[in-house]
């Protein structure tokens, strides 16, 4: 349907209800009974606006956002940029305005959040990232060809060959020390014979001189970003990890003073954007308060074989829901009393970076945000069930009542889910939050999460549920009250300690890691995305409920172990709440987040 014609149709339907009741959120014993009355009254106004949200339009949005054309919408890549432009265009057509100077608000992905690729040339043997070669997450970028040296020798102007120090945190400290002493790059030799399947094919070519055209061995589309390594611990040098099968070649090169060539490149750009629009409220006072509704638009790109991870449910469906909500509200003859912010977050898959950037530099005061509604994966599984996760009893009640009116049985979702989505930064700032979700499935983060597999009718009903809650809050005389959820892991945990990882929800036989926060205890220990945590200290981890107990049992003054399953093998990591507690580290960390 033509966008202008669609908007006209929405306005014709919505014109039947130009005004609506003013809702209040009472407290005390009568709260739920009063809310039932208010919710029923609010539903009358929401009914016709909800009718403008259609499965057909949901499907159309998902068909585009989850098409191969967008290459999996990986942050910092072309497909994500196209998706952001599509969302911006939809917001503009619907009559929203940018919340700030422009629709798209850029933020830095950070060195760790972008994808690093590497290559190495030594004695006629060439390696790309694969079973025998990997790049450290803390690595800098650049292309270097220089004489090799062992760690015990003089590092200045050399590519240093060093044994692994017992964990990624310890390796990082050594790399920083070598950089301060003038090393150009470092290759850590592992005791592992191979690293399992990784990106790249690990091809060899003994017919070309070391270092000649090394960039040719990096993946297509990857560019070299040289950077200075003159002084200071922040000047990261290229840092690789070589399997034990390469040890003899590397050590021989160092002992003989042969040249080694190393290249580390960053794939894509180092920035992404949030797309943010606002519908101004009608009340001269309350329009300075906001209800925020958001969904992340990024996904995870392609796999090693070039298959596109289209992310139809995760999370083209949520973005489609936000666009439909924007259309429904923009079509009303009279806007809600409070203003409504519509946000499409970037880089959720990289660790909630977009929503965190919004919270870190908010375009409005956080105290002005009355509530946050998050839509993530709203189109799969049982057609009659929606999971409701919340940090407000008021929002929970409204959502449960609204869901039933749209043939959805509300089920309580694990509070842990708030940690694994863009809800987390808002909950951490005591903002009443509602997260609507329809559950995990086998196509999650797989090339089979395609547009034809979504249930567009269900997604439309979830969006209509969100609309009723949104209108109730936006027109309410008072605001919903924040209620702290139960177990949440995220960057902080028991007794104020910080591990710094976001878990996947669901599953059993351990807790799978979704992402790791830069500079955190988890990163210093070497915890990686897709690791499955089996043990923390002496406590076995069978599921999310075991995490808090395990953390409470730890001493803040003693190092501890984290046992993980990584690519089918058990790996034991050494961790501590302070860098100085890790073996081989003599100085306190600069990282104050403990």
C-alpha positions as CSV (number, residue, x, y, z in Angstrom):
1,X,0.0,0.0,0.0
2,X,1.2,3.5,-0.8
3,X,2.4,5.1,2.5
4,X,0.4,8.3,2.0
5,X,-2.8,6.2,1.3
6,X,-2.0,4.1,4.4
7,X,-1.8,7.2,6.6
8,X,-5.0,8.6,5.2
9,X,-6.8,5.3,5.9
10,X,-5.4,5.3,9.5
11,X,-6.7,8.8,10.1
12,X,-10.2,7.9,8.8
13,X,-10.4,5.0,11.2
14,X,-8.9,6.9,14.1
15,X,-11.1,10.0,13.6
16,X,-14.0,8.3,15.4
17,X,-12.2,8.8,18.7
18,X,-10.8,12.3,19.0
19,X,-10.7,12.4,22.8
20,X,-10.3,9.8,25.5
21,X,-10.3,9.4,29.3
22,X,-7.6,10.6,31.5
23,X,-6.2,7.7,33.4
24,X,-4.5,7.6,36.8
25,X,-2.3,5.1,38.5
26,X,-3.4,4.8,42.1
27,X,-1.5,3.1,44.9
28,X,-2.5,1.0,47.8
29,X,-5.0,-1.8,48.2
30,X,-7.5,-0.3,45.7
31,X,-4.8,0.0,42.9
32,X,-5.7,-3.1,40.9
33,X,-9.4,-2.6,41.1
34,X,-9.1,1.1,40.1
35,X,-6.7,0.1,37.3
36,X,-9.2,-2.3,35.9
37,X,-11.8,0.5,35.5
38,X,-9.2,2.8,34.0
39,X,-7.9,0.1,31.6
40,X,-11.4,-0.7,30.4
41,X,-12.1,3.0,29.7
42,X,-8.8,3.4,27.9
43,X,-9.5,0.4,25.8
44,X,-12.5,2.2,24.2
45,X,-10.2,4.9,22.8
46,X,-7.5,2.4,21.8
47,X,-9.9,0.1,19.9
48,X,-10.1,2.0,16.7
49,X,-6.5,3.0,16.7
50,X,-5.6,-0.6,17.2
51,X,-7.6,-1.5,14.1
52,X,-5.1,0.5,12.0
53,X,-2.4,-2.1,12.9
54,X,-2.6,-4.9,10.4
55,X,-0.9,-8.2,9.8
56,X,-0.5,-7.1,6.1
57,X,1.6,-4.1,7.0
58,X,3.6,-6.0,9.6
59,X,4.5,-8.6,7.0
60,X,5.4,-5.9,4.5
61,X,7.9,-4.3,6.9
62,X,9.4,-7.6,7.8
63,X,9.7,-8.7,4.2
64,X,11.9,-5.7,3.5
65,X,13.9,-5.6,6.7
66,X,14.6,-9.3,6.7
67,X,15.4,-9.6,3.0
68,X,18.8,-10.8,1.7
69,X,19.3,-7.2,0.4
70,X,20.0,-6.0,3.9
71,X,22.7,-8.7,4.5
72,X,21.6,-9.5,8.0
73,X,21.7,-5.8,9.2
74,X,25.0,-6.2,11.0
75,X,26.0,-3.1,12.9
76,X,28.4,-0.9,11.1
77,X,27.7,-2.5,7.8
78,X,25.7,-1.5,4.7
79,X,22.6,-3.5,5.5
80,X,22.1,-1.9,8.9
81,X,22.5,1.5,7.3
82,X,19.8,0.7,4.8
83,X,17.5,-0.5,7.6
84,X,18.1,2.8,9.5
85,X,17.3,4.8,6.4
86,X,14.1,2.8,5.9
87,X,13.0,3.4,9.5
88,X,13.8,7.1,9.2
89,X,11.8,7.4,6.0
90,X,8.8,5.7,7.6
91,X,8.9,8.0,10.7
92,X,9.0,11.1,8.4
93,X,6.1,9.9,6.3
94,X,4.1,9.3,9.4
95,X,4.5,12.9,10.5
96,X,6.9,12.4,13.5
97,X,9.7,14.8,14.0
98,X,13.3,14.1,15.0
99,X,13.9,14.2,18.7
100,X,17.2,15.9,18.2
101,X,19.0,17.6,15.3
102,X,18.5,14.6,13.0
103,X,16.6,11.4,12.8
104,X,19.7,9.2,13.2
105,X,21.8,9.7,16.3
106,X,25.3,8.2,15.9
107,X,27.3,6.3,18.6
108,X,30.6,4.6,18.7
109,X,30.6,0.8,18.5
110,X,34.0,0.7,20.2
111,X,37.0,-1.4,19.3
112,X,35.8,-4.5,20.9
113,X,32.3,-4.3,19.4
114,X,33.5,-4.3,15.8
115,X,34.6,-7.5,14.1
116,X,38.3,-8.0,13.8
117,X,40.0,-10.1,11.2
118,X,43.6,-11.2,11.1
119,X,46.3,-12.7,8.9
120,X,49.9,-13.8,9.5
121,X,53.0,-14.6,7.3
122,X,55.9,-16.5,8.7
123,X,58.7,-18.3,6.8
124,X,56.7,-18.7,3.7
125,X,53.6,-19.9,5.5
126,X,50.5,-17.8,5.4
127,X,47.5,-18.0,7.7
128,X,44.2,-16.3,7.8
129,X,41.9,-16.5,10.8
130,X,40.9,-20.1,11.3
131,X,41.6,-23.2,13.3
132,X,45.2,-22.2,13.9
133,X,45.0,-18.4,14.1
134,X,42.7,-16.0,16.0
135,X,42.7,-12.4,17.0
136,X,42.5,-11.2,20.6
137,X,39.5,-9.0,21.4
138,X,41.8,-6.3,22.8
139,X,43.9,-6.2,19.6
140,X,44.6,-3.0,17.8
141,X,44.5,-2.7,14.0
142,X,47.3,-2.3,11.6
143,X,49.6,-4.1,9.2
144,X,53.2,-4.8,10.4
145,X,56.2,-6.5,9.0
146,X,59.2,-6.6,11.4
147,X,61.8,-8.8,12.9
148,X,60.5,-11.4,15.4
149,X,61.7,-11.6,19.0
150,X,60.9,-13.7,22.0
151,X,59.2,-12.1,24.9
152,X,62.3,-12.3,27.0
153,X,64.3,-10.2,24.5
154,X,64.2,-6.6,23.4
155,X,60.6,-5.8,22.1
156,X,61.2,-2.4,20.6
157,X,60.4,-2.4,16.8
158,X,59.7,-6.2,16.9
159,X,56.9,-8.6,16.5
160,X,57.0,-10.4,19.9
161,X,56.3,-14.1,20.3
162,X,55.0,-14.9,23.8
163,X,53.4,-17.8,25.6
164,X,49.8,-17.3,26.7
165,X,49.8,-15.9,30.3
166,X,46.9,-18.0,31.7
167,X,43.9,-15.9,30.5
168,X,42.9,-13.1,28.2
169,X,43.1,-10.6,31.0
170,X,46.7,-11.4,31.7
171,X,47.5,-11.5,28.0
172,X,46.1,-8.0,27.7
173,X,48.3,-6.7,30.5
174,X,51.4,-8.1,28.8
175,X,50.4,-6.7,25.4
176,X,50.0,-3.2,27.0
177,X,53.4,-3.5,28.6
178,X,55.0,-4.6,25.3
179,X,53.3,-1.6,23.5
180,X,54.8,0.8,26.1
181,X,58.2,-0.7,25.4
182,X,57.9,-0.2,21.7
183,X,56.7,-3.6,20.4
184,X,54.8,-3.4,17.0
185,X,52.7,-6.5,17.5
186,X,52.5,-9.6,19.7
187,X,51.6,-13.2,18.8
188,X,50.5,-15.4,21.8
189,X,51.2,-19.1,21.4
190,X,48.5,-21.3,22.9
191,X,48.9,-24.9,24.2
192,X,45.7,-25.7,22.3
193,X,46.4,-27.7,19.0
194,X,43.5,-25.9,17.3
195,X,40.7,-23.5,18.0
196,X,37.8,-25.2,16.3
197,X,35.9,-23.8,13.4
198,X,36.4,-20.1,13.0
199,X,36.0,-17.5,10.3
200,X,38.4,-17.9,7.4
201,X,39.8,-21.1,5.8
202,X,43.3,-21.0,7.3
203,X,44.8,-21.5,3.8
204,X,48.5,-21.7,3.2
205,X,50.6,-20.4,0.3
206,X,54.3,-21.2,0.5
207,X,55.1,-19.6,-2.9
208,X,55.0,-15.9,-1.9
209,X,57.4,-14.0,0.2
210,X,56.4,-13.2,3.8
211,X,54.5,-9.9,4.1
212,X,53.9,-9.4,0.3
213,X,50.4,-8.1,-0.1
214,X,49.3,-9.4,3.2
215,X,46.0,-7.5,2.9
216,X,45.0,-9.9,0.1
217,X,44.6,-12.7,2.7
218,X,42.0,-10.7,4.7
219,X,38.3,-11.2,3.9
220,X,36.7,-9.3,1.1
221,X,35.5,-5.8,2.1
222,X,37.8,-5.5,5.1
223,X,40.1,-2.5,5.3
224,X,43.3,-1.9,7.2
225,X,43.1,0.9,9.8
226,X,46.7,1.7,10.8
227,X,47.1,3.4,14.2
228,X,49.9,4.8,16.2
229,X,51.5,2.7,19.0
230,X,53.9,5.4,20.2
231,X,53.3,5.3,24.0
232,X,50.8,4.7,26.7
233,X,48.6,1.7,27.7
234,X,45.7,2.8,25.5
235,X,47.8,2.4,22.3
236,X,46.8,-1.2,21.4
237,X,49.1,-3.1,19.1
238,X,47.9,-6.0,16.9
239,X,47.6,-9.1,19.1
240,X,47.1,-12.6,17.7
241,X,46.7,-16.0,19.2
242,X,48.4,-18.9,17.4
243,X,47.7,-22.6,17.9
244,X,50.4,-24.9,19.2
245,X,50.8,-26.3,15.7
246,X,52.4,-23.0,14.7
247,X,54.7,-22.7,17.7
248,X,57.9,-24.2,16.2
249,X,57.7,-21.9,13.1
250,X,57.1,-18.8,15.2
251,X,59.8,-19.6,17.8
252,X,62.3,-20.5,15.0
253,X,61.6,-17.2,13.3
254,X,62.2,-15.3,16.6
255,X,65.4,-17.1,17.4
256,X,66.8,-16.5,13.9
257,X,65.6,-12.9,13.8
258,X,63.5,-13.6,10.7
259,X,60.7,-11.2,9.6
260,X,57.1,-11.9,10.5
261,X,54.2,-10.0,8.9
262,X,50.9,-9.5,10.9
263,X,47.7,-7.8,9.9
264,X,44.6,-7.0,11.9
265,X,41.7,-5.3,10.3
266,X,38.3,-4.0,11.5
267,X,35.4,-5.2,9.4
268,X,32.8,-2.5,8.8
269,X,32.7,0.9,10.4
270,X,33.2,1.8,14.0
271,X,29.9,3.6,14.4
272,X,26.2,2.8,14.3
273,X,23.0,4.9,14.8
274,X,19.8,5.0,16.7
275,X,16.8,6.2,14.8
276,X,14.6,8.4,17.1
277,X,11.4,10.3,16.4
278,X,8.8,11.9,18.6
279,X,5.1,12.6,18.5
280,X,4.4,15.7,20.6
281,X,1.7,15.4,23.2
282,X,-1.4,17.5,23.4
283,X,-1.4,18.5,27.0
284,X,0.6,21.8,27.5
285,X,2.1,20.4,30.7
286,X,2.3,16.7,30.3
287,X,3.7,17.0,26.7
288,X,7.1,17.5,28.5
289,X,6.9,13.9,29.8
290,X,7.5,10.9,27.5
291,X,6.5,7.4,26.9
292,X,9.2,5.6,25.0
293,X,8.6,2.6,22.7
294,X,11.5,0.9,21.1
295,X,12.9,-2.1,19.3
296,X,16.4,-3.0,18.0
297,X,16.8,-3.1,14.2
298,X,20.3,-4.7,13.9
299,X,21.0,-8.4,13.6
300,X,24.2,-10.5,13.2
301,X,25.0,-10.4,9.5
302,X,26.3,-13.5,7.6
303,X,28.1,-16.7,8.6
304,X,31.3,-18.1,7.3
305,X,29.6,-19.7,4.2
306,X,28.0,-16.4,3.2
307,X,24.5,-17.4,4.4
308,X,22.5,-14.3,5.5
309,X,21.0,-14.3,9.0
310,X,18.0,-12.3,8.1
311,X,16.6,-11.9,11.7
312,X,12.9,-11.7,10.7
313,X,11.6,-12.4,14.2
314,X,14.8,-11.1,15.8
315,X,14.0,-8.3,15.4
316,X,12.4,-7.1,12.2
317,X,9.1,-8.1,13.9
318,X,9.7,-5.7,16.8
319,X,10.7,-2.9,14.4
320,X,7.5,-3.5,12.4
321,X,5.5,-3.3,15.6
322,X,7.1,0.1,16.5
323,X,6.3,1.4,13.0
324,X,2.7,0.3,13.3
325,X,2.4,1.9,16.7
326,X,3.8,5.2,15.3
327,X,1.3,5.0,12.5
328,X,-1.6,4.4,14.8
329,X,-0.8,7.3,17.1
330,X,0.2,9.7,14.3
331,X,-3.2,9.1,12.7
332,X,-5.2,10.1,15.8
333,X,-6.9,13.5,15.3
334,X,-5.8,14.5,18.8
335,X,-2.5,13.1,20.1
336,X,-2.1,11.5,23.5
337,X,-1.5,13.9,26.4
338,X,2.1,12.9,26.9
339,X,4.6,12.9,24.1
340,X,5.8,9.5,22.7
341,X,9.3,8.7,21.7
342,X,9.7,6.0,19.0
343,X,13.2,4.5,18.9
344,X,14.9,1.9,16.7
345,X,18.1,0.9,18.5
346,X,21.3,-0.1,16.8
347,X,23.9,-2.6,18.0
348,X,21.7,-4.5,20.4
349,X,23.4,-7.7,19.3
350,X,26.8,-6.2,20.2
351,X,25.8,-5.7,23.8
352,X,22.8,-3.3,24.0
353,X,25.1,-0.5,22.7
354,X,22.4,1.7,21.1
355,X,20.0,1.8,24.0
356,X,22.9,2.3,26.4
357,X,24.2,5.2,24.3
358,X,20.7,6.8,24.5
359,X,20.8,6.5,28.3
360,X,24.4,7.8,28.5
361,X,23.6,10.9,26.5
362,X,19.8,11.3,26.7
363,X,18.1,13.8,24.5
364,X,15.6,14.4,27.3
365,X,16.0,14.1,31.0
366,X,15.6,10.5,32.2
367,X,13.2,11.8,34.9
368,X,10.9,12.9,32.0
369,X,10.5,9.3,30.8
370,X,7.3,7.9,32.3
371,X,7.7,4.4,30.9
372,X,9.6,2.3,28.4
373,X,7.9,-0.4,26.2
374,X,10.3,-2.8,24.5
375,X,9.3,-5.0,21.6
376,X,11.8,-7.8,20.8
377,X,10.9,-11.0,18.9
378,X,7.1,-10.8,18.8
379,X,6.1,-13.1,15.9
380,X,6.7,-16.7,16.6
381,X,5.6,-19.8,18.7
382,X,2.1,-20.4,20.0
383,X,-0.3,-18.0,18.3
384,X,-2.2,-17.4,21.5
385,X,0.6,-16.7,24.0
386,X,2.7,-13.6,24.8
387,X,5.4,-13.4,27.4
388,X,5.2,-10.2,29.6
389,X,8.3,-9.1,31.4
390,X,8.1,-6.0,33.5
391,X,9.6,-3.6,36.0
392,X,6.3,-2.1,37.0
393,X,3.2,-3.8,38.5
394,X,1.1,-1.1,36.9
395,X,2.4,-1.9,33.4
396,X,2.0,-5.6,34.0
397,X,-1.6,-5.2,34.9
398,X,-2.4,-3.1,31.9
399,X,-0.5,-5.5,29.6
400,X,-2.3,-8.6,30.9
401,X,-5.7,-7.0,30.5
402,X,-4.9,-5.7,27.0
403,X,-3.4,-9.0,25.9
404,X,-6.6,-10.9,26.7
405,X,-8.6,-8.5,24.6
406,X,-6.4,-9.4,21.7
407,X,-6.7,-13.2,22.1
408,X,-3.3,-13.5,23.8
409,X,-2.8,-15.4,27.0
410,X,-0.2,-13.4,29.0
411,X,2.5,-15.5,30.6
412,X,5.1,-14.2,33.1
413,X,8.5,-14.0,31.5
414,X,11.7,-14.5,33.4
415,X,13.1,-11.2,34.8
416,X,16.4,-12.4,33.4
417,X,15.0,-11.4,29.9
418,X,15.2,-7.8,30.9
419,X,19.0,-8.2,31.0
420,X,19.1,-9.7,27.5
421,X,17.4,-6.9,25.7
422,X,17.3,-3.1,25.4
423,X,15.1,-3.0,28.5
424,X,18.2,-3.3,30.7
425,X,19.5,0.3,30.6
426,X,16.1,1.7,31.4
427,X,15.5,-0.8,34.3
428,X,18.9,0.1,35.7
429,X,17.8,3.7,35.8
430,X,14.5,2.9,37.6
431,X,12.3,3.7,34.7
432,X,9.0,1.6,34.6
433,X,9.5,-0.9,31.8
434,X,7.5,-3.4,29.9
435,X,9.0,-6.0,27.6
436,X,6.7,-8.0,25.2
437,X,8.2,-11.2,23.8
438,X,7.0,-14.4,22.2
439,X,9.8,-16.8,23.1
440,X,12.9,-18.5,21.9
441,X,12.9,-20.9,18.9
442,X,15.3,-23.0,16.9
443,X,15.8,-20.3,14.2
444,X,17.2,-17.8,16.6
445,X,20.5,-16.5,15.3
446,X,20.3,-18.9,12.4
447,X,20.0,-18.4,8.6
448,X,16.5,-19.8,8.8
449,X,14.9,-16.9,10.7
450,X,13.2,-15.7,7.5
451,X,10.2,-13.5,6.8
452,X,8.0,-16.4,5.6
453,X,8.3,-18.0,9.1
454,X,6.8,-15.2,11.1
455,X,3.2,-15.1,12.3
456,X,2.3,-11.6,11.2
457,X,-1.2,-11.8,12.7
458,X,0.2,-12.6,16.1
459,X,2.8,-9.8,15.8
460,X,-0.1,-7.4,15.0
461,X,-2.0,-8.5,18.1
462,X,1.1,-8.0,20.2
463,X,1.5,-4.5,18.8
464,X,-2.2,-3.8,19.5
465,X,-1.6,-4.9,23.1
466,X,1.4,-2.5,23.3
467,X,-0.8,0.3,21.9
468,X,-3.4,-0.1,24.6
469,X,-0.7,0.1,27.3
470,X,1.0,3.0,25.5
471,X,-2.2,5.0,25.3
472,X,-3.1,4.3,28.9
473,X,0.2,5.6,30.1
474,X,0.4,8.5,27.7
475,X,-3.1,9.8,28.8
476,X,-2.8,8.9,32.5
477,X,-3.1,11.7,35.1
478,X,-0.2,10.1,37.0
479,X,2.7,7.8,36.0
480,X,3.2,4.1,36.5
481,X,5.4,3.2,39.4
482,X,8.8,1.4,39.0
483,X,9.1,-2.0,40.7
484,X,12.5,-3.6,40.8
485,X,12.5,-7.0,39.0
486,X,14.0,-10.2,40.5
487,X,17.2,-11.9,39.3
488,X,19.0,-9.8,36.7
489,X,22.6,-10.4,35.7
490,X,23.7,-7.8,33.1
491,X,26.7,-5.7,34.1
492,X,26.0,-5.9,37.8
493,X,25.1,-8.7,40.2
494,X,25.1,-9.9,43.8
495,X,26.3,-7.5,46.5
496,X,27.2,-4.8,43.9
497,X,29.9,-7.0,42.2
498,X,30.2,-6.8,38.4
499,X,30.9,-9.7,36.1
500,X,29.8,-7.9,32.9
501,X,28.0,-10.3,30.7
502,X,24.5,-10.6,29.2
503,X,23.1,-14.1,29.2
504,X,20.8,-15.7,26.7
505,X,17.5,-16.5,28.3
506,X,16.2,-20.0,28.6
507,X,18.1,-23.2,28.1
508,X,19.5,-25.7,30.6
509,X,22.8,-27.3,31.3
510,X,24.5,-24.0,32.0
511,X,24.1,-20.4,31.1
512,X,25.0,-19.3,27.5
513,X,26.7,-15.9,27.2
514,X,25.1,-13.5,24.7
515,X,27.7,-10.7,25.0
516,X,30.5,-9.5,27.3
517,X,30.9,-5.8,28.4
518,X,34.2,-4.2,27.5
519,X,36.6,-3.7,30.4
520,X,34.6,-6.0,32.7
521,X,35.6,-8.8,35.0
522,X,34.2,-11.3,32.4
523,X,36.3,-9.8,29.6
524,X,39.5,-9.7,31.7
525,X,38.9,-13.4,32.4
526,X,38.5,-14.2,28.7
527,X,34.8,-15.0,28.7
528,X,33.4,-15.0,25.1
529,X,30.0,-14.7,23.5
530,X,28.5,-18.2,23.0
531,X,30.5,-19.7,25.9
532,X,28.2,-21.7,28.2
533,X,29.0,-21.2,31.9
534,X,29.1,-24.4,33.8
535,X,30.7,-23.4,37.1
536,X,31.6,-20.2,39.0
537,X,34.0,-20.8,41.9
538,X,32.8,-24.0,43.6
539,X,29.2,-23.7,42.5
540,X,27.8,-25.6,39.5
541,X,25.6,-23.6,37.1
542,X,22.7,-25.5,35.7
543,X,20.6,-22.5,34.9
544,X,20.1,-18.8,35.5
545,X,18.8,-19.3,39.0
546,X,22.2,-20.6,40.1
547,X,24.1,-17.4,39.2
548,X,23.1,-15.2,42.1
549,X,24.0,-17.9,44.7
550,X,27.3,-18.5,43.0
551,X,28.2,-14.8,43.1
552,X,27.1,-14.4,46.7
553,X,29.4,-17.3,47.7
554,X,32.5,-15.6,46.2
555,X,35.0,-13.5,48.1
556,X,35.7,-10.0,46.7
557,X,39.3,-10.4,47.8
558,X,40.1,-13.8,46.2
559,X,40.5,-14.9,42.6
560,X,38.0,-17.6,41.3
561,X,37.5,-19.8,38.4
562,X,34.8,-19.8,35.7
563,X,34.4,-23.1,33.9
564,X,32.8,-22.8,30.4
565,X,31.9,-25.1,27.5
566,X,33.5,-23.5,24.4
567,X,33.0,-25.2,21.0
568,X,32.3,-28.5,22.7
569,X,35.3,-28.4,25.1
570,X,35.7,-27.5,28.7
571,X,37.8,-24.4,29.4
572,X,38.6,-23.0,32.8
573,X,39.1,-19.2,33.1
574,X,40.8,-17.4,36.0
575,X,38.8,-14.4,37.2
576,X,38.9,-11.8,39.9
577,X,37.0,-8.7,40.9
578,X,40.3,-6.8,40.7
579,X,43.1,-7.2,38.1
580,X,45.8,-7.3,40.8
581,X,44.4,-10.7,42.0
582,X,45.0,-12.5,38.8
583,X,48.2,-14.6,38.5
584,X,51.0,-12.8,36.7
585,X,49.5,-9.3,37.1
586,X,51.4,-7.0,39.4
587,X,49.6,-3.7,39.1
588,X,46.0,-2.7,39.8
589,X,43.7,-2.2,36.9
590,X,42.7,1.2,35.6
591,X,39.2,-0.1,35.3
592,X,37.1,1.2,38.2
593,X,34.0,-0.8,37.3
594,X,34.2,-3.7,39.8
